[in-house]
Each structure stands twice: as structure tokens, then as C-alpha cells.
Amino acid sequence: MSDEHHEPSPADASAGAPEATDEIPAGARTPRARRTPPRWARWTLAGVAAAVACLVFGVSTATAELGFGPHEAVYSVTNDSLVVVDLGPLGTLEVDSPLPLGLGVDVVVKEIPADLTTVGAANTLTALSQDLESYLQFFSSPDVAARSVALALVENALWRSLGAAALLVAVGFAVRWLLGAGRRRELADAMAPRTGEITAGVAVVALVVTTVTSGAVGSTAQGQPASPVFAGTALEGARITGRLAGVIDTYGGQLVKLYEDNEDFYAAANDDLSSAWGARLAVETVTAAADAGTQFASPAPAEATAPVAPPRAAPDGSAEDEPVTLVVISDLHCNTGMTPLIRTTIERSGADVVLNAGDTTMNGTSVEKVCVDSFASAVPRGVPMVVADGNHDSQVTSDQEAAHGQKILDGQVIEVDGVRILGDRDALETRVGVGTNVARERTPEQQAADLAATACEDRDGVDLLLIHTPAVGLDALDSGCVPFQVSGHTHSRSGPEQVGQGIRYVNGSTAGAAPNQPTVGPLHGTAEMTVLRFDPTTRRMLDVQVVTVTPDGAATVGDREPVPEVVPPTDEALGS
């Protein structure tokens, strides 16, 4: 037996060790292998997550610069479930937001534009009470204003979402280029099994960042009682802070009363107008039936009958029963109370075209967009509106009208529903309290000569001249190249009467404009609209029908008055 120490070899150790096995002990849970989603699923999931994050960012950070009444204002989407109107040192007005998903809107009210002289800038609390009617005029269509703000915020949200998506794509391509092909494969192999966790994490981070960057400040009127002034109105439950609370308590009731009186007056006038149209259409139906029976039995002498519209030629060559019907409005001067009455006349007359002879606004400022939007809402979808802007409008007004799809005349002939119309925006601009100045490259005299030349040079002829100021159409009427002219401007109806070698018709003010009276609130003068009928076969205007609404709210739809024939000038007149 040897005393030499013997070190066990690894083989001996392994021989004495228990044999390795792949078996899992009883009771232990089987680990689940990560399932790697297919490539298309990973990309789809990543794309959806990115799109949602971009959309949430766009919506919650959207802003728009529009008017708030006569003020300029900035609207911003927030996440505090409140609509907050910030009037600076005066305080705030807060009301619970009607928007879903906890969204709210902050409205930072700025100054009244310097060129909007109709409403003076109030520098003191007392000054706020000096012109309540003119101030209230800009709040007379809250539904239209709210729709304009909503559309502007939606548009801005979409642009922001697209911008965020473009930035995300650009960053992705930059990172892809920096990593290189090899490193991208390594990261893809490591991250693919964790697609769900990574996507969820990125979405949560994006939502948190968006919430923080949306700038929600929270309510400053917590604990403030709701103002009783707004009870029964759309602002019921509104909370007011700062000096604004005193202003509302002092003048709010008066403003609400003015607003309610205005709404009640035009609602009653519109009811009366609807009744007047119903009665007129009933009379015309009976008269038409009687005329048809009389003509069948014994035709009346031609000189005893008014012009009757012949069948209108359809594009397929068949005959239609009605001529082209045109409704004329003019000199609206931001009296948005007339909006429902305009719509009633357009609908009940069966208008094919609406002619706006200008002065839609008072000063042509950006905040008067609410007026343009309101009148545009009166025109049913599919009915074109042709506009010849007036001296109280501006290029800003024309751009706002064009945004609604209205056809803005600019010195060229356009064809609308078979009627060839020539016209232009007024060469002058008038600003209340400032005066009238030439605002374009041509004087009114030069514009008149240009319109006459355009009419005479047009090979297909002109059926109608639409121009705001009547005198601007004199050259065209004298030339014999324009058979019929429609204008506004004077606030007093005249015609149809022969001027030169054509017929001129001047529409009264659709706002009921009266001397030294604001065009807001219940009417101060008689509001007028006109229905014209045009025969596309003979290419002449058939008749004129005047629609009036008086200051007591009574509406009348007049008879159709035939348009006189043009009497050719005598040899003596030509010689002179």
C-alpha cells in the first residue's frame, strides 16, 4: 500500500457525479419562449402607434388665430376640460368644455384691430358700455363662429399631425443611416420579440410628452359661483374671475337682453317671411292654373300679358319648366340677423344662383370673417354665389368669401348656370370714420371704361353686369354691350329702368341700413332682397320680384314685375 496522495481526475469526478438530464423537476413552471411577430405585423403595429401619437400631438396642441367678437384672438386646445376666455387684466370667463376626451380650449383675447373703427377700443370699464349694440353685432351668430373655430382648429391639428409624422419619418431614416446594416440587424433580432412592450412604452411616453406640452394650466375660477346673468343661455354655468365679474354684473344683463331681443325679432320676422312666401306661391299656383285654362280656351292679347318664361333648354336638349332664378342681396354690413331670412328666400324662390352686390362687411377686416361665414351658411349646398365686393369690403373679405367657394368677380366674364356675368370689386374703399380712397390700381372711371371694353370684346356676349356702385356701369350700359345691370351701394332701390342702351336695377340694403343707424339689432330700415328670372333662350331678364322686411318685422313678397324692353335711341338722340 503506497503512501502517495492520489488527486482525483476530472473523469473520476464526473463518474461519481449524478448523470445530467434535460428533465424539469416536478412542479416547476415551463418557461414560455418569446414569440416573434411576423415582420408585417411589427411594421403595422409600429405605424399605427406612430400615427396615433402624431394625431394626439396634433389635436392637443392645435391653435388658430381668429376673431372673438370684434377682437383678434388666439384659440388653443388644452387637456383641462374647460373653455377659458382670457381677457387679460379684466379676468377670465370659464365654462365646462363640450369637447370629448377631456379636451378644452383656451381663448386669449387681444385688441380690436385699429382699422375696425365701427367699434371703438375700450380702455376703461366705463367705455365698454358706450356702444353695446355695435359690440354685440359681432356675437350675433355664435353657432357660425363656433363652427369656424372648430374647422380652423381641426385644420391646424391635421397639419401638426402631418408635420409630426414627417419629422418622425425623417428621424427614422437618419437613425437607420447612422446605424448601418449590420447594427440594424442586431437590434432587430433583439427587439423583435419585444415588439409589444416597446410599442406600448413609446406610446405612453408620447402621450405624457403631449400632455405636458399642451400647456394646460387648470382652472383659475375653482370655487367661483356660476354667474346668474347667463342663466338660460348657452353660457349657463360660466364662472368669472377678476374685474370682468363686475363688468358682467353691471352690463351683462343688458347685453343678454339685447341679444335675446335680436334673436326674437329675426325669428318672428323669418316666420312672417315664410308665411308670405307660402301665400305668394299659392297665388302664383292658382294664377298659373287660371292662365293655362284661359290660354287653352282663348289666348289673351299679347299686350295684356306679362312676359312668360319659355321652357329652359337642358344640357341633353330636353326642355325644363323653369327659367334661371337669381336672388340678389346687397349691403349686408354684417347684419347677420338677416342670415335665416336670406336662406328662406333662397329656398322658397327655388334660386339657382345668388348674386351679392357687395358691402358684406363694414370695414373689410379679418375679424369680420364671422359675418362672411354667417352669410355663406345661408346659401344651400350646390347653389353658387357670385360676388362683386363693395367699398366697405376688402381683399381680405374677397379671400374669406372665396374660401367658401364663392365666385369673386375680378373684371372678367364668368358663366354660371347658363348666365354670362361680368363684374369687379369696387375700386374704392371706405372706412367708417376715415373716409373713402382709391384702393386699387384703377380709378372708378378707368374701371368703368375697362368693364365696357371687356363686355364689347367678349365674343359670346354678356348677359348681366354685377357691380357694387351703379355709376361704374354707365359706360357699359351706354355701349349697348350689357343688357342688364345689378348694383347696390345706395341703400335705396331703383328700377328696373332703362339707362343708356341697357336696363339697370339697384337693390336696396338687405341689412335694412338706415342713415346714422347701426345695422345691428332689430331693423332700423326696410331690408330688401330681389328675385330675378332669366330666360337662357332669349338671353334676357324676364321679371323682378321684391322681398321686403320692415322694422316692425312684417315681411312681403311682391308680385313679379316685368322687366321693360330697351327702347332703341332715336336718330335725334344719336345725333346729339
C-alpha positions as CSV (number, residue, x, y, z in Angstrom):
1,M,0.0,0.0,0.0
2,S,1.5,3.3,-1.1
3,D,1.6,6.4,1.0
4,E,1.4,8.6,-2.2
5,H,-1.5,11.0,-2.3
6,H,-3.8,10.5,-5.3
7,E,-5.7,13.5,-6.8
8,P,-8.9,12.5,-8.3
9,S,-9.1,13.2,-12.0
10,P,-12.0,15.1,-13.7
11,A,-13.0,11.8,-15.2
12,D,-13.3,10.3,-11.7
13,A,-15.3,13.3,-10.6
14,S,-17.7,13.1,-13.5
15,A,-18.0,9.5,-13.0
16,G,-19.1,10.0,-9.4
17,A,-21.5,12.8,-10.2
18,P,-25.1,12.3,-11.0
19,E,-25.9,12.0,-14.6
20,A,-27.1,15.3,-16.3
21,T,-30.6,15.3,-17.6
22,D,-33.0,17.6,-19.6
23,E,-35.9,16.7,-17.4
24,I,-37.6,19.5,-15.5
25,P,-38.3,18.8,-11.8
26,A,-41.9,18.0,-11.0
27,G,-43.9,21.1,-10.0
28,A,-41.7,23.6,-11.8
29,R,-43.3,26.0,-14.4
30,T,-42.3,25.6,-18.0
31,P,-40.7,28.9,-19.3
32,R,-42.5,30.3,-22.3
33,A,-40.4,31.1,-25.3
34,R,-41.0,34.7,-26.7
35,R,-42.9,34.5,-29.9
36,T,-41.6,36.9,-32.5
37,P,-44.4,38.6,-34.5
38,P,-44.0,38.5,-38.3
39,R,-42.3,41.4,-40.0
40,W,-45.5,42.8,-41.5
41,A,-47.2,42.8,-38.1
42,R,-44.3,44.6,-36.4
43,W,-44.3,47.3,-39.0
44,T,-48.1,47.7,-39.0
45,L,-48.1,47.9,-35.2
46,A,-45.3,50.5,-35.2
47,G,-47.0,52.5,-37.9
48,V,-50.3,52.6,-36.0
49,A,-48.6,53.6,-32.8
50,A,-46.8,56.4,-34.6
51,A,-49.9,57.6,-36.3
52,V,-51.9,57.7,-33.1
53,A,-49.1,59.5,-31.3
54,C,-48.9,62.1,-34.1
55,L,-52.6,62.6,-34.1
56,V,-52.8,63.0,-30.4
57,F,-50.0,65.5,-30.5
58,G,-51.7,67.4,-33.4
59,V,-55.1,67.6,-31.7
60,S,-53.9,68.5,-28.2
61,T,-51.5,71.3,-29.4
62,A,-53.7,72.8,-32.2
63,T,-54.0,76.6,-32.3
64,A,-55.9,79.1,-34.5
65,E,-55.9,82.8,-34.9
66,L,-59.4,84.1,-35.5
67,G,-61.8,86.7,-34.2
68,F,-63.6,86.7,-30.9
69,G,-66.4,89.2,-31.5
70,P,-64.6,92.3,-32.7
71,H,-61.3,91.3,-31.1
72,E,-58.4,89.3,-32.5
73,A,-57.9,86.1,-30.5
74,V,-55.7,83.0,-30.3
75,Y,-57.5,79.7,-29.7
76,S,-55.5,76.7,-28.3
77,V,-56.6,73.2,-27.5
78,T,-55.9,72.1,-23.9
79,N,-56.4,69.0,-21.8
80,D,-58.3,70.6,-18.8
81,S,-61.9,70.0,-19.9
82,L,-62.6,73.8,-19.8
83,V,-63.3,76.6,-22.2
84,V,-61.3,79.5,-20.8
85,V,-61.7,83.0,-22.3
86,D,-58.7,85.1,-21.0
87,L,-59.4,88.8,-21.2
88,G,-56.1,89.8,-19.6
89,P,-56.3,92.2,-16.7
90,L,-60.1,92.1,-16.8
91,G,-60.1,88.4,-15.8
92,T,-61.4,85.2,-17.3
93,L,-64.6,83.5,-18.2
94,E,-64.7,79.7,-17.8
95,V,-67.3,77.2,-18.8
96,D,-67.2,73.4,-18.9
97,S,-66.0,72.2,-22.3
98,P,-68.4,70.3,-24.5
99,L,-65.5,68.6,-26.2
100,P,-64.8,64.8,-25.7
101,L,-61.8,63.1,-24.2
102,G,-61.2,65.8,-21.6
103,L,-60.2,68.4,-24.3
104,G,-60.7,72.1,-23.7
105,V,-60.0,75.4,-25.4
106,D,-58.1,78.5,-24.2
107,V,-59.0,81.7,-25.8
108,V,-56.6,84.6,-25.4
109,V,-58.5,87.7,-26.4
110,K,-56.4,90.5,-27.9
111,E,-57.1,94.0,-29.1
112,I,-59.7,95.2,-31.5
113,P,-58.0,95.9,-34.9
114,A,-57.1,99.5,-35.4
115,D,-58.9,99.6,-38.8
116,L,-62.2,98.4,-37.3
117,T,-63.4,101.8,-36.5
118,T,-67.1,100.8,-36.1
119,V,-66.3,99.5,-32.6
120,G,-64.0,101.8,-30.5
121,A,-61.3,100.2,-28.4
122,A,-62.4,100.3,-24.8
123,N,-59.6,101.4,-22.5
124,T,-61.7,101.7,-19.3
125,L,-64.5,99.7,-17.8
126,T,-66.9,102.6,-18.4
127,A,-66.1,102.6,-22.1
128,L,-67.3,99.1,-22.5
129,S,-70.9,100.3,-22.1
130,Q,-70.8,103.1,-24.7
131,D,-71.5,101.1,-27.8
132,L,-73.1,97.8,-26.7
133,E,-75.1,97.3,-29.9
134,S,-72.1,97.6,-32.2
135,Y,-70.1,95.4,-29.9
136,L,-72.9,92.8,-29.7
137,Q,-73.1,92.7,-33.5
138,F,-70.0,90.5,-33.7
139,F,-71.6,87.9,-31.3
140,S,-74.9,87.6,-33.1
141,S,-74.0,84.3,-34.8
142,P,-72.4,82.2,-32.1
143,D,-73.1,78.9,-33.8
144,V,-71.4,80.1,-37.0
145,A,-68.4,81.5,-35.0
146,A,-68.1,78.2,-33.1
147,R,-68.1,76.2,-36.3
148,S,-65.4,78.4,-37.8
149,V,-63.2,78.0,-34.8
150,A,-63.7,74.2,-34.8
151,L,-62.9,73.9,-38.5
152,A,-59.8,76.1,-38.0
153,L,-58.6,74.0,-35.1
154,V,-59.2,70.7,-37.0
155,E,-57.3,72.0,-39.9
156,N,-54.4,73.1,-37.7
157,A,-54.5,69.8,-35.9
158,L,-54.2,67.9,-39.2
159,W,-51.2,70.0,-40.3
160,R,-49.5,69.5,-36.9
161,S,-50.1,65.8,-37.1
162,L,-48.7,65.6,-40.6
163,G,-45.7,67.7,-39.5
164,A,-45.1,65.4,-36.6
165,A,-45.3,62.3,-38.9
166,A,-42.9,63.9,-41.4
167,L,-40.4,64.6,-38.6
168,L,-40.8,61.1,-37.2
169,V,-40.1,59.6,-40.7
170,A,-37.1,61.9,-41.2
171,V,-35.6,60.9,-37.8
172,G,-36.2,57.2,-38.6
173,F,-34.3,57.4,-41.8
174,A,-31.5,59.4,-40.1
175,V,-31.2,56.8,-37.4
176,R,-31.3,54.0,-40.0
177,W,-28.4,55.6,-41.9
178,L,-26.3,56.2,-38.8
179,L,-26.7,52.6,-37.5
180,G,-25.7,50.8,-40.7
181,A,-27.0,47.5,-42.0
182,G,-25.1,45.2,-39.5
183,R,-26.1,47.1,-36.4
184,R,-29.7,47.3,-37.6
185,R,-29.9,43.5,-38.0
186,E,-28.6,43.1,-34.4
187,L,-31.1,45.5,-33.0
188,A,-33.9,43.9,-35.0
189,D,-33.1,40.4,-33.7
190,A,-33.0,41.7,-30.1
191,M,-36.1,43.9,-30.3
192,A,-38.4,41.8,-32.5
193,P,-39.6,39.5,-29.6
194,R,-40.4,42.6,-27.5
195,T,-42.4,44.5,-30.1
196,G,-45.5,44.8,-27.9
197,E,-43.6,46.2,-24.9
198,I,-41.6,48.6,-26.9
199,T,-44.7,49.9,-28.8
200,A,-46.7,50.4,-25.6
201,G,-43.7,52.2,-24.0
202,V,-43.3,54.6,-26.9
203,A,-47.0,55.3,-27.0
204,V,-47.1,56.1,-23.2
205,V,-44.0,58.4,-23.5
206,A,-45.6,60.2,-26.4
207,L,-48.9,60.7,-24.6
208,V,-47.1,62.0,-21.5
209,V,-45.0,64.4,-23.5
210,T,-48.0,65.6,-25.4
211,T,-50.0,66.2,-22.2
212,V,-47.1,68.3,-20.8
213,T,-46.5,70.3,-23.9
214,S,-50.2,71.1,-24.4
215,G,-49.8,73.7,-21.6
216,A,-53.0,73.0,-19.6
217,V,-52.9,75.5,-16.7
218,G,-56.0,74.4,-15.0
219,S,-59.0,76.5,-13.7
220,T,-58.5,79.8,-12.1
221,A,-62.1,80.0,-11.1
222,Q,-62.4,77.0,-8.9
223,G,-64.8,77.8,-6.1
224,Q,-66.3,80.7,-8.0
225,P,-70.1,80.6,-8.2
226,A,-71.7,80.5,-11.7
227,S,-72.8,83.9,-12.9
228,P,-76.6,84.2,-12.7
229,V,-76.5,86.6,-15.7
230,F,-76.1,83.7,-18.2
231,A,-79.0,81.6,-16.8
232,G,-81.0,80.1,-19.7
233,T,-78.3,80.9,-22.3
234,A,-75.5,78.9,-23.9
235,L,-73.1,80.2,-21.2
236,E,-75.2,79.0,-18.3
237,G,-72.8,77.8,-15.6
238,A,-70.0,80.1,-16.6
239,R,-67.6,81.2,-13.9
240,I,-66.0,84.6,-14.0
241,T,-62.8,85.9,-12.3
242,G,-61.3,89.3,-11.8
243,R,-62.8,92.7,-12.7
244,L,-64.7,91.0,-15.5
245,A,-67.1,89.7,-12.9
246,G,-68.1,93.3,-12.1
247,V,-68.4,94.2,-15.7
248,I,-70.7,91.2,-16.4
249,D,-72.8,92.0,-13.3
250,T,-73.2,95.6,-14.4
251,Y,-73.7,95.2,-18.2
252,G,-74.2,91.5,-18.8
253,G,-77.9,91.6,-18.3
254,Q,-78.2,94.4,-20.8
255,L,-76.1,92.5,-23.3
256,V,-78.2,89.3,-22.8
257,K,-81.4,91.4,-23.2
258,L,-80.1,92.9,-26.5
259,Y,-79.1,89.5,-27.7
260,E,-82.4,87.9,-26.9
261,D,-84.4,90.9,-28.4
262,N,-82.3,90.5,-31.6
263,E,-83.0,86.7,-31.8
264,D,-86.7,87.1,-31.1
265,F,-87.1,89.9,-33.7
266,Y,-85.5,87.9,-36.5
267,A,-87.1,84.7,-35.6
268,A,-90.5,86.3,-35.8
269,A,-89.6,88.1,-39.0
270,N,-88.5,84.9,-40.5
271,D,-91.8,83.2,-39.6
272,D,-93.6,86.1,-41.2
273,L,-91.5,85.8,-44.3
274,S,-92.1,82.1,-44.6
275,S,-95.9,82.8,-44.4
276,A,-95.5,85.5,-47.0
277,W,-93.7,83.1,-49.3
278,G,-96.4,80.5,-48.8
279,A,-99.1,82.9,-49.7
280,R,-97.3,84.2,-52.7
281,L,-96.5,80.7,-54.1
282,A,-100.2,79.7,-53.5
283,V,-101.3,82.8,-55.5
284,E,-98.9,82.1,-58.3
285,T,-100.0,78.5,-58.5
286,V,-103.7,79.5,-58.8
287,T,-102.8,82.2,-61.3
288,A,-100.7,79.9,-63.4
289,A,-103.6,77.3,-63.5
290,A,-106.1,80.0,-64.4
291,D,-103.8,81.4,-67.1
292,A,-103.4,77.9,-68.5
293,G,-107.1,77.4,-68.7
294,T,-107.7,80.8,-70.2
295,Q,-105.0,80.3,-72.9
296,F,-106.5,76.9,-73.7
297,A,-109.9,78.5,-74.2
298,S,-109.0,81.8,-75.8
299,P,-105.5,83.2,-75.9
300,A,-105.2,86.7,-74.3
301,P,-103.9,89.6,-76.4
302,A,-100.1,89.7,-76.2
303,E,-100.1,93.3,-74.9
304,A,-102.2,92.3,-71.9
305,T,-99.9,89.7,-70.5
306,A,-96.6,89.8,-68.6
307,P,-93.6,88.1,-70.1
308,V,-93.9,84.3,-69.6
309,A,-90.7,82.3,-69.4
310,P,-90.3,79.8,-72.2
311,P,-89.0,76.3,-71.4
312,R,-85.4,76.3,-70.4
313,A,-83.1,74.2,-72.5
314,A,-81.4,71.3,-70.6
315,P,-77.9,70.1,-71.4
316,D,-79.4,67.0,-73.1
317,G,-81.6,69.0,-75.3
318,S,-84.8,68.3,-73.5
319,A,-87.0,71.1,-72.1
320,E,-87.2,72.2,-68.4
321,D,-90.1,74.1,-66.9
322,E,-88.3,76.9,-65.1
323,P,-86.0,79.8,-66.1
324,V,-82.9,80.6,-64.2
325,T,-83.8,82.1,-60.9
326,L,-81.4,84.6,-59.2
327,V,-81.7,86.1,-55.7
328,V,-80.0,89.5,-55.2
329,I,-78.6,90.6,-51.8
330,S,-76.5,93.6,-51.1
331,D,-75.2,96.0,-48.5
332,L,-75.4,93.4,-45.7
333,H,-73.0,95.4,-43.5
334,C,-72.5,92.5,-41.1
335,N,-76.2,92.3,-40.1
336,T,-76.1,88.5,-39.5
337,G,-79.6,88.6,-38.1
338,M,-80.8,88.5,-41.7
339,T,-79.0,85.2,-42.4
340,P,-82.0,82.9,-41.8
341,L,-84.3,85.2,-43.8
342,I,-81.8,85.1,-46.7
343,R,-81.9,81.4,-46.6
344,T,-85.6,81.3,-46.5
345,T,-85.8,83.5,-49.6
346,I,-83.2,81.4,-51.5
347,E,-85.0,78.1,-50.7
348,R,-88.6,79.3,-51.2
349,S,-87.8,81.0,-54.5
350,G,-86.0,78.0,-55.8
351,A,-82.9,80.1,-56.6
352,D,-80.3,78.7,-59.0
353,V,-77.8,81.5,-58.3
354,V,-77.2,84.1,-55.5
355,L,-75.9,87.5,-56.5
356,N,-74.1,89.5,-53.8
357,A,-73.8,93.1,-54.9
358,G,-71.2,94.0,-52.2
359,D,-70.7,95.6,-48.8
360,T,-70.9,92.3,-47.0
361,T,-68.8,93.9,-44.1
362,M,-68.4,97.3,-42.6
363,N,-64.6,97.7,-42.7
364,G,-63.3,94.6,-44.5
365,T,-61.2,93.5,-41.5
366,S,-60.2,89.9,-40.6
367,V,-62.4,89.7,-37.6
368,E,-65.4,90.3,-39.8
369,K,-65.0,86.8,-41.0
370,V,-67.8,85.8,-38.7
371,C,-70.1,87.9,-40.9
372,V,-68.8,86.3,-44.2
373,D,-69.2,82.9,-42.6
374,S,-72.7,83.6,-41.4
375,F,-74.0,84.8,-44.8
376,A,-72.2,81.9,-46.6
377,S,-74.2,79.5,-44.3
378,A,-77.4,80.9,-45.7
379,V,-76.7,79.5,-49.2
380,P,-77.8,75.9,-49.6
381,R,-75.2,73.4,-50.9
382,G,-75.0,73.3,-54.6
383,V,-76.2,76.9,-55.1
384,P,-73.4,79.2,-56.4
385,M,-72.9,82.7,-55.0
386,V,-71.4,85.3,-57.3
387,V,-69.9,88.4,-55.5
388,A,-68.9,91.9,-56.6
389,D,-67.4,93.3,-53.4
390,G,-68.1,96.8,-52.4
391,N,-66.3,99.8,-51.0
392,H,-66.8,98.6,-47.4
393,D,-65.2,95.3,-48.2
394,S,-61.5,94.5,-49.0
395,Q,-59.2,91.9,-50.5
396,V,-59.4,90.2,-47.1
397,T,-63.1,89.9,-47.5
398,S,-62.8,88.5,-51.0
399,D,-60.3,85.9,-49.8
400,Q,-62.7,84.9,-47.0
401,E,-65.6,84.6,-49.4
402,A,-63.5,82.6,-51.9
403,A,-62.7,80.2,-49.1
404,H,-66.4,79.3,-49.1
405,G,-66.3,78.5,-52.8
406,Q,-68.0,81.8,-53.8
407,K,-67.2,83.2,-57.2
408,I,-65.4,86.6,-56.8
409,L,-65.7,88.8,-59.9
410,D,-62.4,90.4,-61.0
411,G,-63.1,92.1,-64.2
412,Q,-63.6,89.0,-66.4
413,V,-66.7,87.3,-67.7
414,I,-67.8,84.1,-66.0
415,E,-70.7,81.7,-66.9
416,V,-72.9,80.5,-64.0
417,D,-75.9,78.2,-64.7
418,G,-76.1,79.5,-68.2
419,V,-75.8,83.2,-67.3
420,R,-72.8,85.1,-68.5
421,I,-71.8,87.6,-65.8
422,L,-69.3,90.4,-65.8
423,G,-68.3,92.4,-62.8
424,D,-65.5,93.5,-60.5
425,R,-64.6,94.5,-56.9
426,D,-65.2,98.2,-56.2
427,A,-62.2,100.5,-56.9
428,L,-62.8,102.5,-53.8
429,E,-62.5,101.5,-50.1
430,T,-64.5,103.3,-47.4
431,R,-63.6,103.1,-43.8
432,V,-66.0,104.3,-41.1
433,G,-64.6,107.4,-39.5
434,V,-61.7,107.6,-42.0
435,G,-63.2,108.3,-45.4
436,T,-63.1,106.9,-49.0
437,N,-59.9,106.4,-51.0
438,V,-58.9,104.7,-54.2
439,A,-57.6,101.3,-53.1
440,R,-56.8,99.6,-56.4
441,E,-54.7,100.3,-59.4
442,R,-57.6,101.9,-61.3
443,T,-60.0,104.8,-60.5
444,P,-63.7,104.2,-60.8
445,E,-63.7,105.9,-64.2
446,Q,-61.0,103.7,-65.5
447,Q,-62.7,100.6,-64.1
448,A,-65.9,101.7,-65.9
449,A,-64.1,102.0,-69.2
450,D,-62.4,98.6,-68.8
451,L,-65.7,96.9,-68.0
452,A,-67.3,98.4,-71.1
453,A,-64.4,97.3,-73.3
454,T,-64.4,93.8,-71.8
455,A,-68.2,93.4,-72.4
456,C,-67.9,94.6,-76.1
457,E,-64.9,92.4,-76.8
458,D,-66.4,89.2,-75.4
459,R,-67.4,87.0,-78.4
460,D,-70.2,85.1,-76.5
461,G,-71.7,88.3,-75.1
462,V,-72.6,89.4,-71.6
463,D,-76.0,88.8,-70.0
464,L,-75.5,90.6,-66.7
465,L,-73.2,93.2,-65.2
466,L,-72.9,92.9,-61.4
467,I,-71.1,95.9,-59.9
468,H,-71.5,97.5,-56.4
469,T,-71.6,101.2,-57.4
470,P,-74.3,101.9,-60.0
471,A,-72.3,104.7,-61.8
472,V,-69.5,102.3,-62.6
473,G,-71.7,100.6,-65.1
474,L,-72.7,103.6,-67.1
475,D,-70.1,103.2,-69.9
476,A,-71.1,99.5,-70.3
477,L,-74.8,100.4,-70.5
478,D,-74.2,103.2,-72.9
479,S,-72.2,100.9,-75.1
480,G,-75.1,98.5,-75.7
481,C,-72.9,95.6,-74.8
482,V,-74.6,95.0,-71.4
483,P,-78.4,94.4,-71.5
484,F,-78.9,94.3,-67.7
485,Q,-77.0,95.7,-64.6
486,V,-77.5,94.8,-60.9
487,S,-75.9,97.1,-58.3
488,G,-76.3,98.1,-54.6
489,H,-74.4,100.8,-52.7
490,T,-77.2,103.5,-52.4
491,H,-79.3,101.6,-49.8
492,S,-82.3,102.6,-51.9
493,R,-84.0,100.5,-54.5
494,S,-84.5,101.9,-58.0
495,G,-85.5,100.4,-61.3
496,P,-85.6,98.4,-63.3
497,E,-85.2,101.3,-65.7
498,Q,-83.5,102.0,-69.0
499,V,-80.1,103.7,-68.7
500,G,-78.3,104.1,-72.0
501,Q,-78.9,101.1,-74.1
502,G,-79.5,98.7,-71.2
503,I,-81.6,98.1,-68.1
504,R,-80.3,99.0,-64.6
505,Y,-81.6,97.7,-61.3
506,V,-80.4,98.9,-57.9
507,N,-81.1,96.7,-54.9
508,G,-81.9,98.2,-51.5
509,S,-80.0,97.2,-48.4
510,T,-80.6,93.7,-47.3
511,A,-79.4,94.8,-43.8
512,G,-82.1,97.4,-43.6
513,A,-79.4,100.1,-43.4
514,A,-80.8,103.5,-42.4
515,P,-78.9,106.8,-42.1
516,N,-77.0,107.3,-38.9
517,Q,-78.2,103.9,-37.6
518,P,-76.2,100.8,-36.8
519,T,-77.0,97.7,-38.9
520,V,-77.5,95.5,-35.9
521,G,-80.3,94.6,-33.7
522,P,-83.9,94.8,-34.9
523,L,-84.2,96.5,-38.2
524,H,-83.9,100.3,-38.4
525,G,-84.9,100.4,-42.0
526,T,-86.6,98.2,-44.6
527,A,-84.5,95.2,-45.6
528,E,-84.8,94.2,-49.2
529,M,-83.9,91.2,-51.4
530,T,-84.8,90.7,-55.1
531,V,-85.7,87.6,-57.1
532,L,-84.8,87.8,-60.8
533,R,-85.8,85.4,-63.6
534,F,-83.6,85.0,-66.6
535,D,-84.6,83.3,-69.9
536,P,-81.5,81.4,-71.2
537,T,-83.1,81.0,-74.7
538,T,-83.8,84.7,-75.5
539,R,-81.0,85.7,-73.1
540,R,-83.0,88.5,-71.4
541,M,-84.1,89.2,-67.9
542,L,-87.8,88.4,-67.5
543,D,-89.1,89.9,-64.3
544,V,-88.2,91.4,-60.9
545,Q,-89.8,90.3,-57.6
546,V,-89.0,92.4,-54.5
547,V,-88.9,90.8,-51.0
548,T,-89.1,93.3,-48.1
549,V,-88.9,93.1,-44.3
550,T,-90.0,96.3,-42.4
551,P,-88.7,97.5,-39.0
552,D,-91.9,96.1,-37.4
553,G,-91.0,92.6,-38.6
554,A,-93.6,92.5,-41.3
555,A,-92.5,90.6,-44.5
556,T,-93.8,91.0,-48.0
557,V,-93.2,89.0,-51.2
558,G,-94.2,91.3,-54.1
559,D,-95.6,90.5,-57.5
560,R,-93.4,89.7,-60.4
561,E,-92.9,92.9,-62.3
562,P,-91.9,92.5,-65.9
563,V,-88.5,94.0,-67.0
564,P,-89.1,96.7,-69.6
565,E,-87.9,96.3,-73.1
566,V,-85.0,98.5,-74.2
567,V,-86.2,101.4,-76.4
568,P,-83.7,102.0,-79.2
569,P,-82.3,105.6,-79.3
570,T,-83.9,107.9,-81.8
571,D,-82.0,109.5,-84.6
572,E,-82.1,112.8,-82.8
573,A,-80.6,111.2,-79.7
574,L,-77.9,109.5,-81.8
575,G,-77.1,112.8,-83.5
576,S,-76.8,114.7,-80.2
